[in-house]
Amino acid sequence: MADRFFPNPMPEFVPETTPSTPQEQQEALTVGDGDSLSKLLAMPHVPLSERLKRAALDLKETIVIETWGVSGQNVRDFTLYCGLLGTASLLLKSYQVTCNTNDITLCSQIVKACDAASIRSRDVTFICGRAGVCAIGAVAAKYAGDNESLRYYLVQFEKAMVVDEVIKNGRALGRKGRCPLMFEWYGEKYWGAAHGLAGIMHVLLDMDLKPDELEDVRGTLKYMINNRFPSGNYPASEEDRKRDVLVHWCHGAPGMALTLVKAAKIFGDKEFLDAAIEAGEVVWNRGLLKRVGICHGISGNAYVFLSLYQLTGNEKYLYRAKAFACFLLDRAHKLISGGEMHGGDRPYSLFEGLGGMAYLFLDMIDPSQSKFPAYEL
């Protein structure tokens, strides 16, 4: 099991040290390969956020070249998950941080290419289907002041949404008296955020539900809490109750923690808060994965702490998010080049590769406003 993650080498807390001289302040802003992790952990927010922003923008340029420039603007994969829409999403995030109009212009161009490539797609999902294209297209058009494109994408988005049957199908497959709602994906009753219970409950909590439907969501989450592993981690599926190995957003405690944070906000239930905190401990201890991405990597797991920080205001979680980001800033490239860390099957993608790391770095600039890409609202 330990071969899936690095032992966490970071202290429970490192106090920040403010540079006292102009030379120390300049050294804090200097980007170089000789930084130690302990130095980054002690760095105050302003110089560290500048370091993270520079690293993110450098990554963004590389990702644009590799996914858009090298391909000759040929869309082989339009999806947000591992395709060009992920590059567009990163450009949109970069624009929100820097207000660089080149980013929003290029983002809009890429979304138009993804729109053309996805027009006949039967997949309506946000991450792997046409809904994501239309949603990101609408946001980009809003920022660009392109009202014609905005109207187009909003109309297309309404056509792509399928929500009416979710509760009905979930109840049909749910076990009466045990789990109110249950769903299958390719024959498996998954629990995770990518295509399982945690993700579906997360989406339902954003909808205007009837009281009985809301109770079904509450009951489903309580069923999951009551059937988690003794470690605080969560099974990958109903059928996989013995392998306590996955600590990913897609499977395990990280994705469930984000859903429990949302449930704690909506229901005001201490049981959900306590379970979210317990899941966060799993991520701190076993979430320093030997992968870089946001679906099943360190970048995605860092968002657990950002979400807990926004819910509780506890600085401990802000430090933990900072620690995971600093680990990536300090060591990711070396570990990937040395073969000790997996850079993703699609190494420049948003969900598997360096795109997710760049997105996290940009979100660390203002942690109070961070959101897991394409998941948290």
ZICORZI-V286281 format. One record per helix or strand of 3 or more residues. SS is the DSSP state (hx for helix, st for strand). FROM is the first residue (numbers start at 1). TO is the last residue. If there is no record, write none. Layout:
((SS | FROM | TO) (SS | FROM | TO))
This chain:
((hx | 2 | 4) (hx | 22 | 29) (hx | 37 | 41) (hx | 45 | 69) (hx | 84 | 98) (hx | 101 | 118) (hx | 130 | 144) (hx | 147 | 160) (hx | 166 | 173) (hx | 197 | 204) (hx | 211 | 226) (hx | 253 | 267) (hx | 270 | 286) (hx | 298 | 312) (hx | 315 | 337) (hx | 354 | 369))
